[in-house]
Amino acid sequence: MKSFPGLFLLFFIFQSSAQTLTLQQIRKIVLKENIDAVIAGNNLAISYNNYLSSLRVFYLPEISISASSPLVYQGTFPLTNQKRRTNHNLLGTLLIEEKLPWNMVISAEINDRFVTYPPTNRTNQYSGKITVKQPVLKNNGSDLRLARDSAEKKYKLDILKLAAGEKELIYQAETLYYDLLSIESEIALAVRRIEKSTVNRNETEKKYQAGLITEITFLRIEQDYQKNLVNELDLLRRQKEKKEALANLLNIRAAENINIEKTIQYEPVIFDYETSLSKTLLNDQSLADLEYKLWQEKRDIHNQLENYRFNADLFMIFEKKYTSDYEIRAGIDVFTPVFKRGNMPRLLENHRLTVNTLSMQLSNKKQTIAQNLERRIKNLSDLEKSIVLARRNNEIAAKTYEIDNQRFEIGLITAETLIKTQEDYFETESRLLAKKIEYLKERSYLENKYWMAKSE
């Protein structure tokens, strides 16, 4: 269930169609309200709890208690005249075991035996044992250490997955925002086109009715006017689709109330390639995933080899028996597997092949990231140059349109020429807007798919 402050924020933002969303607000909402972001947060919490559990298991002992009540029948078979008896036993055991980081195992066992002999004889006996065992040849660490290391690496991997997931959501939101911003800008441009073509159509209609121009000239003006109307309707349809997509991503039902800030915040930026590449290689989730799998395979190879080498355990046991006798034992156990169904060579070969495959994938992935990052940064620089050229072309087209408009008013050029000049002007303005949006989307891709650092 979502908190009341979150609901109030959404209500405040979407209560009125006049309310506009900035890009910063969209980033915050998508991370707070998107279902995928919530699920990713839950998965990270689960991974963190597993990591804490592995630490507690690693440093805390295992304690177990058991009890049983067997009914023991003592006699002879076949039956003779010897007296038979039935004993009632109540057995209880307390076992404490601790595995230390260096693979040493310390265990303490206490047993209580309560025996009832018919008719009224009762005895209560105790026994206990303390065992210390230390492997001396096996050096792959304890199972608890491996479980702890695995949980720790998995938790760090899930942190990177969460960060990558959040960046992906932000990238999707920013892409939809820029697509919608592009359409909004095109709609504003279409409105201006309709206004201009309406003026041209009205003036041309008057001239046509006065017999000053031919019908074909008037029809061309009328065709341009109708084309602009159709273009506006198409843009409005696309605007509705993008609003619905953005509302779905933000987990908002009222798509018609989504309005965005229509100012194109274009600011050129220069990224440092070497620093950005270094940060990306360190934080990229796909690389971390491959490294985690590679670590698992190498660990499995090591464990397989350890299991087929000679192993030895030093041990010392101090024991008190039920009979009140005490015993101290110390020694060394040496053991090794001899034959395990003949699968060892195949298992090792499979692990080595997997390690080789993962190593090649990791190397290739790093190389691909470096090449794509360099290409994307260069593409961003080329887009910046294109914007400069597009702005210059737009300024020239605007000046040309202004001059031709004056010439049309005094009858030096035809309406068709003015329409062409007008269309050239609007096209250059449209291309300038498109280049700015393309630049912003490319920058968003770099910032959300990689870990970028700006040049100082």
Secondary structure, DSSP 4 states (H G I P E B T S, - for coil): ---HHHHHHHHHHHSSTT--B-HHHHHHHHHHH-HHHHHHHHHHHHHHHHHHHHHHHHHS-EEEEEEE--EEEE--SS--SSPPEEEEEEEEEEEEEEE-TTS-EEEEEEEEEEEEETTTEEEEEEEEEEEEEEESS--S--HHHHHHHHHHHHHHHHHHHHHHHHHHHHHHHHHHHHHHHHHHHHHHHHHHHHHHHHHHHHHHHHHHHTTSS-HHHHHHHHHHHHHHHHHHHHHHHHHHHHHHHHHHHTT-S-GGG--B----------B-HHHHHHHHHHH-HHHHHHHHHHHHHHHHHHHHHHHTS-EEEEEEEEEE-TTS-EEEEEEEEEE----STT-HHHHHHHHHHHHHHHHHHHHHHHHHHHHHHHHHHHHHHHHHHHHHHHHHHHHHHHHHHHHHHHHHHTTSS-HHHHHHHHHHHHHHHHHHHHHHHHHHHHHHHHHHHS---B--
